[in-house]
């Protein structure tokens, strides 16, 4: 299996995940405990700022 680098949508920490990611193995970020992840290559700086600038309860942002 190839490795995929994913980024926590709350704190920005990176980790390697199997592709496709196994959400049940380690769903939360070891740094902050958040469970939202995205592939690093799929996020732009604008996307990162938009996500981190919103409170967690308002993060239903859909990135196309």
N, CA, C and O atoms as a GROMACS GRO file, in nm:
protein
  256
    1UNK      N    1   0.084  -0.118   0.000
    1UNK     CA    2   0.000   0.000   0.000
    1UNK      C    3   0.088   0.125   0.000
    1UNK      O    4   0.194   0.128   0.064
    2UNK      N    5   0.042   0.226  -0.073
    2UNK     CA    6   0.118   0.350  -0.075
    2UNK      C    7   0.078   0.438   0.043
    2UNK      O    8  -0.035   0.432   0.091
    3UNK      N    9   0.172   0.520   0.088
    3UNK     CA   10   0.148   0.607   0.201
    3UNK      C   11   0.093   0.742   0.154
    3UNK      O   12   0.131   0.791   0.048
    4UNK      N   13   0.005   0.798   0.231
    4UNK     CA   14  -0.059   0.925   0.200
    4UNK      C   15  -0.032   1.019   0.317
    4UNK      O   16  -0.050   0.980   0.432
    5UNK      N   17   0.012   1.142   0.290
    5UNK     CA   18   0.035   1.239   0.396
    5UNK      C   19  -0.094   1.318   0.414
    5UNK      O   20  -0.145   1.380   0.320
    6UNK      N   21  -0.145   1.316   0.537
    6UNK     CA   22  -0.268   1.388   0.569
    6UNK      C   23  -0.239   1.495   0.674
    6UNK      O   24  -0.142   1.486   0.750
    7UNK      N   25  -0.324   1.596   0.676
    7UNK     CA   26  -0.308   1.710   0.766
    7UNK      C   27  -0.431   1.724   0.853
    7UNK      O   28  -0.544   1.716   0.804
    8UNK      N   29  -0.410   1.747   0.981
    8UNK     CA   30  -0.520   1.772   1.073
    8UNK      C   31  -0.582   1.907   1.038
    8UNK      O   32  -0.511   2.006   1.020
    9UNK      N   33  -0.714   1.911   1.027
    9UNK     CA   34  -0.782   2.035   0.990
    9UNK      C   35  -0.796   2.133   1.106
    9UNK      O   36  -0.842   2.245   1.087
   10UNK      N   37  -0.756   2.091   1.225
   10UNK     CA   38  -0.761   2.182   1.339
   10UNK      C   39  -0.626   2.245   1.368
   10UNK      O   40  -0.615   2.367   1.378
   11UNK      N   41  -0.522   2.163   1.383
   11UNK     CA   42  -0.392   2.216   1.425
   11UNK      C   43  -0.286   2.215   1.316
   11UNK      O   44  -0.182   2.278   1.332
   12UNK      N   45  -0.311   2.145   1.204
   12UNK     CA   46  -0.215   2.144   1.094
   12UNK      C   47  -0.107   2.038   1.104
   12UNK      O   48  -0.018   2.035   1.020
   13UNK      N   49  -0.113   1.953   1.204
   13UNK     CA   50  -0.012   1.849   1.218
   13UNK      C   51  -0.026   1.747   1.104
   13UNK      O   52  -0.136   1.719   1.057
   14UNK      N   53   0.086   1.692   1.062
   14UNK     CA   54   0.087   1.595   0.951
   14UNK      C   55   0.113   1.455   1.003
   14UNK      O   56   0.177   1.437   1.107
   15UNK      N   57   0.062   1.357   0.930
   15UNK     CA   58   0.095   1.217   0.959
   15UNK      C   59   0.081   1.137   0.830
   15UNK      O   60   0.017   1.180   0.735
   16UNK      N   61   0.143   1.021   0.830
   16UNK     CA   62   0.133   0.930   0.715
   16UNK      C   63   0.020   0.833   0.742
   16UNK      O   64   0.008   0.778   0.852
   17UNK      N   65  -0.063   0.813   0.642
   17UNK     CA   66  -0.176   0.720   0.654
   17UNK      C   67  -0.170   0.624   0.536
   17UNK      O   68  -0.120   0.658   0.428
   18UNK      N   69  -0.222   0.507   0.556
   18UNK     CA   70  -0.233   0.413   0.445
   18UNK      C   71  -0.340   0.465   0.350
   18UNK      O   72  -0.434   0.532   0.391
   19UNK      N   73  -0.324   0.435   0.223
   19UNK     CA   74  -0.420   0.483   0.124
   19UNK      C   75  -0.506   0.366   0.079
   19UNK      O   76  -0.449   0.273   0.022
   20UNK      N   77  -0.633   0.361   0.097
   20UNK     CA   78  -0.717   0.463   0.160
   20UNK      C   79  -0.701   0.462   0.311
   20UNK      O   80  -0.675   0.356   0.370
   21UNK      N   81  -0.717   0.577   0.376
   21UNK     CA   82  -0.697   0.584   0.521
   21UNK      C   83  -0.794   0.493   0.596
   21UNK      O   84  -0.911   0.481   0.560
   22UNK      N   85  -0.744   0.430   0.699
   22UNK     CA   86  -0.828   0.346   0.785
   22UNK      C   87  -0.875   0.432   0.901
   22UNK      O   88  -0.802   0.449   0.998
   23UNK      N   89  -0.993   0.484   0.892
   23UNK     CA   90  -1.044   0.579   0.991
   23UNK      C   91  -1.062   0.517   1.130
   23UNK      O   92  -1.057   0.587   1.231
   24UNK      N   93  -1.083   0.388   1.136
   24UNK     CA   94  -1.109   0.325   1.265
   24UNK      C   95  -0.982   0.298   1.344
   24UNK      O   96  -0.990   0.278   1.466
   25UNK      N   97  -0.867   0.296   1.281
   25UNK     CA   98  -0.743   0.263   1.351
   25UNK      C   99  -0.698   0.378   1.439
   25UNK      O  100  -0.685   0.360   1.560
   26UNK      N  101  -0.674   0.494   1.384
   26UNK     CA  102  -0.631   0.613   1.458
   26UNK      C  103  -0.707   0.735   1.406
   26UNK      O  104  -0.650   0.815   1.332
   27UNK      N  105  -0.831   0.749   1.443
   27UNK     CA  106  -0.909   0.857   1.384
   27UNK      C  107  -0.870   0.996   1.434
   27UNK      O  108  -0.882   1.094   1.359
   28UNK      N  109  -0.824   1.008   1.558
   28UNK     CA  110  -0.799   1.140   1.612
   28UNK      C  111  -0.652   1.182   1.597
   28UNK      O  112  -0.562   1.099   1.587
   29UNK      N  113  -0.633   1.312   1.595
   29UNK     CA  114  -0.499   1.369   1.586
   29UNK      C  115  -0.427   1.347   1.719
   29UNK      O  116  -0.484   1.375   1.825
   30UNK      N  117  -0.304   1.296   1.717
   30UNK     CA  118  -0.232   1.274   1.843
   30UNK      C  119  -0.195   1.405   1.913
   30UNK      O  120  -0.170   1.406   2.034
   31UNK      N  121  -0.191   1.514   1.840
   31UNK     CA  122  -0.153   1.643   1.897
   31UNK      C  123  -0.270   1.715   1.963
   31UNK      O  124  -0.256   1.766   2.075
   32UNK      N  125  -0.387   1.719   1.895
   32UNK     CA  126  -0.499   1.799   1.948
   32UNK      C  127  -0.627   1.718   1.971
   32UNK      O  128  -0.719   1.768   2.036
   33UNK      N  129  -0.635   1.595   1.920
   33UNK     CA  130  -0.752   1.511   1.942
   33UNK      C  131  -0.864   1.529   1.840
   33UNK      O  132  -0.966   1.460   1.848
   34UNK      N  133  -0.847   1.621   1.746
   34UNK     CA  134  -0.950   1.646   1.644
   34UNK      C  135  -0.954   1.529   1.546
   34UNK      O  136  -0.853   1.460   1.529
   35UNK      N  137  -1.068   1.505   1.482
   35UNK     CA  138  -1.080   1.390   1.391
   35UNK      C  139  -1.096   1.428   1.244
   35UNK      O  140  -1.130   1.343   1.163
   36UNK      N  141  -1.074   1.554   1.209
   36UNK     CA  142  -1.086   1.596   1.069
   36UNK      C  143  -0.951   1.594   0.999
   36UNK      O  144  -0.857   1.660   1.043
   37UNK      N  145  -0.941   1.518   0.890
   37UNK     CA  146  -0.816   1.506   0.814
   37UNK      C  147  -0.841   1.531   0.667
   37UNK      O  148  -0.952   1.508   0.617
   38UNK      N  149  -0.738   1.580   0.598
   38UNK     CA  150  -0.744   1.596   0.452
   38UNK      C  151  -0.605   1.570   0.397
   38UNK      O  152  -0.504   1.592   0.465
   39UNK      N  153  -0.599   1.521   0.274
   39UNK     CA  154  -0.470   1.499   0.209
   39UNK      C  155  -0.401   1.634   0.193
   39UNK      O  156  -0.463   1.732   0.152
   40UNK      N  157  -0.272   1.639   0.225
   40UNK     CA  158  -0.195   1.764   0.219
   40UNK      C  159  -0.202   1.827   0.080
   40UNK      O  160  -0.217   1.949   0.068
   41UNK      N  161  -0.191   1.746  -0.025
   41UNK     CA  162  -0.190   1.802  -0.160
   41UNK      C  163  -0.326   1.857  -0.204
   41UNK      O  164  -0.334   1.929  -0.303
   42UNK      N  165  -0.433   1.825  -0.130
   42UNK     CA  166  -0.566   1.873  -0.165
   42UNK      C  167  -0.600   2.009  -0.102
   42UNK      O  168  -0.698   2.072  -0.141
   43UNK      N  169  -0.518   2.055  -0.007
   43UNK     CA  170  -0.547   2.181   0.062
   43UNK      C  171  -0.460   2.294   0.011
   43UNK      O  172  -0.339   2.278  -0.008
   44UNK      N  173  -0.521   2.409  -0.010
   44UNK     CA  174  -0.446   2.530  -0.042
   44UNK      C  175  -0.433   2.612   0.086
   44UNK      O  176  -0.501   2.584   0.185
   45UNK      N  177  -0.348   2.712   0.086
   45UNK     CA  178  -0.335   2.799   0.203
   45UNK      C  179  -0.467   2.871   0.231
   45UNK      O  180  -0.502   2.893   0.347
   46UNK      N  181  -0.538   2.906   0.128
   46UNK     CA  182  -0.669   2.970   0.146
   46UNK      C  183  -0.766   2.876   0.218
   46UNK      O  184  -0.838   2.918   0.308
   47UNK      N  185  -0.768   2.749   0.178
   47UNK     CA  186  -0.854   2.649   0.244
   47UNK      C  187  -0.816   2.635   0.391
   47UNK      O  188  -0.903   2.631   0.478
   48UNK      N  189  -0.685   2.628   0.418
   48UNK     CA  190  -0.639   2.612   0.556
   48UNK      C  191  -0.683   2.730   0.643
   48UNK      O  192  -0.733   2.710   0.754
   49UNK      N  193  -0.665   2.851   0.593
   49UNK     CA  194  -0.706   2.970   0.670
   49UNK      C  195  -0.857   2.970   0.693
   49UNK      O  196  -0.903   3.004   0.802
   50UNK      N  197  -0.934   2.933   0.591
   50UNK     CA  198  -1.080   2.931   0.604
   50UNK      C  199  -1.124   2.830   0.710
   50UNK      O  200  -1.214   2.859   0.789
   51UNK      N  201  -1.063   2.714   0.712
   51UNK     CA  202  -1.099   2.611   0.809
   51UNK      C  203  -1.058   2.650   0.951
   51UNK      O  204  -1.138   2.637   1.044
   52UNK      N  205  -0.936   2.696   0.968
   52UNK     CA  206  -0.887   2.727   1.102
   52UNK      C  207  -0.943   2.857   1.156
   52UNK      O  208  -0.938   2.880   1.277
   53UNK      N  209  -0.996   2.942   1.070
   53UNK     CA  210  -1.055   3.067   1.115
   53UNK      C  211  -1.196   3.053   1.167
   53UNK      O  212  -1.251   3.147   1.224
   54UNK      N  213  -1.256   2.937   1.148
   54UNK     CA  214  -1.394   2.912   1.195
   54UNK      C  215  -1.391   2.835   1.326
   54UNK      O  216  -1.304   2.750   1.346
   55UNK      N  217  -1.485   2.864   1.415
   55UNK     CA  218  -1.497   2.780   1.536
   55UNK      C  219  -1.533   2.637   1.495
   55UNK      O  220  -1.595   2.615   1.391
   56UNK      N  221  -1.494   2.542   1.575
   56UNK     CA  222  -1.517   2.400   1.543
   56UNK      C  223  -1.664   2.370   1.515
   56UNK      O  224  -1.695   2.291   1.426
   57UNK      N  225  -1.753   2.432   1.590
   57UNK     CA  226  -1.895   2.401   1.571
   57UNK      C  227  -1.951   2.458   1.441
   57UNK      O  228  -2.063   2.425   1.403
   58UNK      N  229  -1.876   2.543   1.372
   58UNK     CA  230  -1.922   2.600   1.244
   58UNK      C  231  -1.840   2.549   1.126
   58UNK      O  232  -1.838   2.614   1.022
   59UNK      N  233  -1.773   2.437   1.139
   59UNK     CA  234  -1.683   2.388   1.036
   59UNK      C  235  -1.748   2.298   0.933
   59UNK      O  236  -1.684   2.202   0.890
   60UNK      N  237  -1.866   2.322   0.893
   60UNK     CA  238  -1.929   2.243   0.787
   60UNK      C  239  -1.900   2.307   0.653
   60UNK      O  240  -1.990   2.328   0.572
   61UNK      N  241  -1.774   2.336   0.631
   61UNK     CA  242  -1.728   2.397   0.507
   61UNK      C  243  -1.700   2.288   0.406
   61UNK      O  244  -1.628   2.192   0.436
   62UNK      N  245  -1.755   2.300   0.289
   62UNK     CA  246  -1.731   2.201   0.184
   62UNK      C  247  -1.630   2.257   0.087
   62UNK      O  248  -1.653   2.360   0.024
   63UNK      N  249  -1.519   2.190   0.075
   63UNK     CA  250  -1.413   2.233  -0.016
   63UNK      C  251  -1.423   2.150  -0.143
   63UNK      O  252  -1.415   2.028  -0.138
   64UNK      N  253  -1.441   2.215  -0.253
   64UNK     CA  254  -1.455   2.145  -0.381
   64UNK      C  255  -1.324   2.145  -0.456
   64UNK      O  256  -1.316   2.090  -0.566
   0.00000   0.00000   0.00000
